[in-house]
Amino acid sequence: MSTTIRPDNLRAALDAKLAAATSQLIDLREAEQPRITLHLSPREIVGTFLLHARSLYPIVDAFGRAQAGELQFSTWYQQWTEKLGDADRALWKRLRDRQLHAHGDELIDVEISLAAGPATTAHGSAPGARPEVRKQLVRLAADPNRAASAVCGDYLRLATRFAHDFVRDHAQFLPK
């Protein structure tokens, strides 16, 4: 299903998707902090982040093909991806790929230990003993040695650049 955006709504649509992805990235960075954050689920946050960040491409694709034409948009997109460095191009392709919509398949669970404060108690622990507190986080399976927020931050940087470059290069199709 493609979404066609009117020219006068394109900037607002792209900005809304970027703002939503940015909000999720902020929550993800908070969830990854080495303290208890019961109200934040890193797995859900990454899934929602990817949903918003990935939604930029179909919007731009549908608009570009409708306004500039199939050949012109395809050529622009190929040139845009060729300007990316190897690492950025691989990240863009991997995370933009619409076939990776099953967020659970691309995430792995990671546990970290948290320093338990004096007010933290655990059922069955000896009085005065500091219980070990573990926190469940996620990482992207394709990049298991980096925090999910770092990978998502890089992807958001690329998504922002993609949206900016598209608007800049296709300004003739947008109202002034």
Buried (B, 14 or more C-beta within 10 A) or exposed (E): EEEEBEEEBBBEBBEBBBEBBBBBBEBBBBBBEEEEBEEBBBBBBBBBBBBBBBBBBBBBBBBBBBBBEEEEBBEBBEEBBEEBEEEBBEBBEBBBEEEBEEBEEBBBEBEEEBEBEEEEEEEEEEEEEBEEBEBEBBBBEBBEEBBBBBBBBBBBEBBBBBBEBBBEBBEEBBEE
